[in-house]
Amino acid sequence: MKVVCPVCNRLFEAECTPYTTDYNNVKYYFDTEICMLAFLRDPENFIFKCKKSQ
C-alpha cells in the first residue's frame, strides 16, 4: 500500500518501513527514523485537520 510520510510528504510503500506510530487512533507511517522522531516531538504540527462545512 502506498502512503505519504506526514513529515516530508514523500510517497512510499508502507510495507517497506519499520517506522510507524499510532496517534489519536490513526496509524502513521514514516519513511525515515528522522521523520518519525520529528513527528513524535510535535505531532499536531504535522496532522491535517479537516473542518466540516455547516
Backbone hydrogen bonds, N-H to C=O, Kabsch-Sander energy under -0.5 kcal/mol:
donor,donor_aa,acceptor,acceptor_aa,energy
3,V,12,F,-2.9
5,C,10,R,-2.4
9,N,5,C,-1.9
12,F,3,V,-2.6
14,A,1,M,-3.0
16,C,13,E,-1.5
17,T,14,A,-1.3
20,T,18,P,-0.9
21,T,28,Y,-1.9
23,Y,26,V,-2.6
26,V,23,Y,-1.1
28,Y,21,T,-3.4
28,Y,26,V,-0.5
30,F,19,Y,-2.6
36,M,32,T,-1.8
37,L,33,E,-2.6
38,A,34,I,-2.1
39,F,35,C,-2.3
40,L,36,M,-2.5
41,R,37,L,-1.6
42,D,38,A,-1.3
45,N,42,D,-1.3
46,F,43,P,-1.7
47,I,43,P,-0.6
48,F,46,F,-0.5
49,K,47,I,-0.5
50,C,48,F,-0.5
